[in-house]
Amino acid sequence: MSRKIRIANLNAYKLTLAARSTSSWKARVTAIQEIAPDILALQEVVIDENATARDDWENDASSLIQDLAEQCGLSASVGASAGHPHGTAMAANWHRPWWTALMWNPESVGLVEGSYRPFGAPDYWHGCTTARFDVGAKEPILVASYHGDPFRPDFRYDESLRLKGTFRRTGGVKPGFALGDFNSISAAKVDDGHGGLWYYDDEPYTAMDHDDLEFQVQAGTIGTTQLADRRPTETLLRKGYMVDAAAHLGAPWEPTAGHWADGQGDPDPWGPRRIDLILASRSVAPALTGYRAHRSPAAEAASDHLPVFADFDPSKVEA
């Protein structure tokens, strides 16, 4: 029987040091344990910049990520080095104490020694954490935990090109996954049932009228068609460079945000939408076997973003 690997993503909603031992911390741990990922991409680990000296940001973020990983039965340890004395698979923009991270089950996958690489400014408004893992495929896979710029569509587009370049190799694309809160709607298309193609995610903003539309809607369409700016994933999906796991598998559409009512977290004018994505590169696409947004009481309490996960068969990852 083929061995299955599960890869997942969670934007943990402003996970701070103060969250330890709270009900929201327990909800995050429970939700992750329910999914039981072999590899987990994490976003929104946050350090209070007003109460924490700049020299302590990395140590505090590392401690928080390591604590979460340990309680979930995962690892985030890459080994300390001169360049990364914290020894944790995490990344942040130097000027912003918001981290992304990677965690994994060391019993089922192996971190490739020396493969961890964090990206910050000027490449990403939030950090992008990357590493390679031995999952039993023909070669190790590259995994990126990405968090898109929330306010600048042009920056998100530039970030997508940088992300695409990270997976590039001469003549093609490395096997792997880009996961994260992309802060934008996917450009993936599926059969529309009439012999054509239409977006897997329908247009979500056409009837909206609020101050935040500039952050998500194509320039020049506010007040008219109000079309979602899909450029970030459009460049990643072009010619099958990557596939959106949900659309590729024809999974039932499920939102990843919009389940928190105003007052539970940040005000949310957007309604249900899918902005947390799992993108698999060309050689991994044939190995995908399943995709889901994970909804449970713990997952709904853990964050304003639902975790998503995909399963794949390493033996079917193409060379």
N, C-alpha and C positions, 0 to 999 in steps of 0.2 A: 504494500500500500504506500502511495506517495505521501511524503511528509508535508504538512501544511505549515506555513509561516504566517503569522498575523502581524500586521503593521498598523499603527493607530495614531491618531492626532487628537490633542486636546489643548485648546486655549483655556487656561485655568483661571481666567478672570482675576487679574491683579492679586496674584498669590504673594503674600507678604510674610515676613517673620512673625507678625502678630497673629497670623492665621493658625499657627500651630496649636493643636489641642482643641480647636473650635469645631463646631458642628460642620462648618463649610470645609474645613480640612479633612474631616472624616468622610464627608461626601465625595471629595475628590479622590481620596484613597480607595473608597468603596467602588466608585465608578471605574477606576483604572483596573482594580482587581476583577470586577465583573467582566471586563473585556479580555483580560489576561493576554496582553500583547507580548510578542517577542521583541518588538521594537516600538518605542513610543516617542513621537515628536511632541514637544511641549512649548507653549508660548505664554507670555505674560507673567513671568516671575519678576516681581517689582520690589525694589529697595527704596525706602523713604529718603529721598535726597536732602530733605530739610532737617532730618534727625540723624543722618549718617554721614560721617566724614568721607570724602571722595576716596581716600586710600582704603576704606573698609568695604566699599561696594562689592568688589569681587569676592572677598572672603565671605561676606554675609550671603550673597547670592549662591555661592558654592555650597555653603552649609545648608541652606534651605532646599536646594535641589537634591543634595545627597540624602537629606532626611526624608524627603518625599519618595525618592527612589527606594531607599531601604524599607520603608513601611509598605511599599507596593511589591516588594520582593524582586526589585530590579536593580541594575547598576547604572551609574552615570560616571564612573571613574575611568579616566584616560591616562592616569599616571602623571605626577607632577614633573614639570620641566622648567628650564630657565625662562622660557617664554610664557609658560602657563603654570605658574606655581600652585594655582588652586586645584589643578588635576581633575577638573570637571568638564564634561562635554556641554559647554554652554557658550553663548555669544551675546554681545550687546554693542550698541553704538557707544563709543567712549563718553559721549556727552549725555547719555540717557540711561538711567538705571533700570532698563527693561530688558529682560533676558529671554532668549529662546534656549532650548536644551534638547538633548537626546538621552533616552534611557533604553535599556535593553535587558533581556533575560540571558544571563551568561551561561545558563544551562542549555539554551537552544540555539543561540547565535554567538559568534565571536567577533569582537572588535578587532579590526586589522590594526596592528601596532603602527603608530606613527601617522595614521590616516586622519585623525581629528584635526579639523581646521575651522576656526571661527572667523566670520566676516562681520565687520562693523561699518562705520562711516568711512568713505563716502558711498560705499556700495548699497547700504541698507539703512533706512531710518531706524528700524529695529534690527537687532543682530540676526544673523543666519548661521545656524550650527550645522556643520557637515562632518560626516565620518563614513568610513566604509566598513561593511560587515560581511563576514563569512557566514552564509546561510545554507551552504550545501549546494549552491548553484555552480555552474561551470567557472565562474569567477566571482569575486566579492561584489556586492552591490553598494552603490553610493546612496546615502540618505541625507536629505536636507530638511531641517526644521526652519520654516520661513514664516515671517509675520509682515504682511504688507503695510505700507504707509497708509494710515487711515484717512488722510486729508488731501493728498495730492495725487490725482490720477496720473499726471505725467511722471512723477517719481515712481509710482507703482509700475508703470510701463518700463522705465529704465531699470528698475529692480528685476523685472522679469527677464530682461536681456542679460543682466549679470547672472541671474540664476541659470538661464539657458547656457551661458558660457561655462558655468561650473560643471555642467554635465557633458559639455562638448568634448569630443576627441576626434582626431583626424579621420575623416570619412564617416562620421556618425555620432552616436550618443552613447555614453556609458550606461550600463544597466543600473537602474536605481529608481528612487522615489523622491519626489518633492512634495512635502506635506506642510500644511499650515493654515493659518487664518490669512487668506489672500486679500481680505477686505474688498473683494470685487466679485462680480458674477462671472461664472464660467462661460467660455465661448464654445464649449463642446456642443456638437449637433448630433441628432439622431433622426431616424426615419420618421417623417411626419405622417405616415399612413396613407399618403397620396402620391407616392413615388418621388417625393422630394425630401429635403432635409430642413429641420427647424431646431432651434436651441433646446437642449435638454432642460435648461432653466428658462422658463418663460420670462417675459419682461415684467419686473416687479414694481417699477416706479411710475407707471403711466398715469395713475390716478392720484399721485401724491402732490402735496403742496406745502413744503416746509423749508427751513433755512439751510438744511444740510444737503440739498440735492446736488449742489456743485461738486461735492466730494465723490459722487457715484454716477452721475449722469453725463452722457456725452456732451461736450461743449456745443452750444447752439441749439440743443433740443429741449431745454427747460421751458415749460409753458406750451410746448407743442407735443412731440412724440415721446419725449422724456425717456430715451433709450439708455440702457445700462452701458457703461464704458467697460467693454470686455477685452480691451487691448492686452492686458497682462497675460491672460491665459491664451489668447489668440496666437501670440508669438510662440508660446511653449507647445501648443498643440499643432502647429502648422506642419503639414505633411506627415503627421503621425510621429513627430519627434517625441512627443509624449501623448498619453491618453488620459482623460479624466476617468478614473476607475468606475465611478457610478454610471456615467453615460455609456462607457465602453461595454459594461456588463448588462446594460438595460435594467438596472436596479430601479425599483419604485422610487419616485422622487420624494425626498424628505428634506425639510429645512434643517439647518444647523443652528440658526439663531432666530430670535423672535418669541421664544417661550417665556421670557421674563417680562412681566408687566412693569410699566413705569412705577418707580418707587422701590422695586426690588434691587435694582442695580442702577446703571446709568440710564437716563431717559432714552427710549428706543423708538424713533419715529418710523422705523423701516418695515415692521411687520415680519412675518416668516420669510426667510430667504436662506439660500445655501451659499455661504462664503468660505466654509472650511472644506478644503479639498485634498484629495489624494491623487496625485499625478504620477503615473508610471511611465518610464521611458520605453522606447520602441521595442527593445528586446525583452522587456518584462511583461509587456501587455499580454502576450499569449499565455502567461503563467497565472494571470488573475483568475480566481475562482469564486470570489464573493465580496460583497461590499454592503455596509450598513451604517446608518447613523444610530448610535446607541442611545436609546431613551429608557430611562428607569427613574425611580424617585431620587436615587443618589445622583444620577447624571443631571437631572433637571435642577437639583439643588446646588450642584457643584459649581456651575458656571453659566454665564449667559450664552455660551456656545456649547452645543452638544458634541461629545467626542464622536469621531468617525473611524471606521476601521475597514481594512481590506485583507483578504486572505489570498495567498498565492502559493503555487507549487514550485519550489526551487528547481526541480528536475526539468521544468518546462521553460526556464529562462534561457533564451537563445544566446548563443555565443556572439 
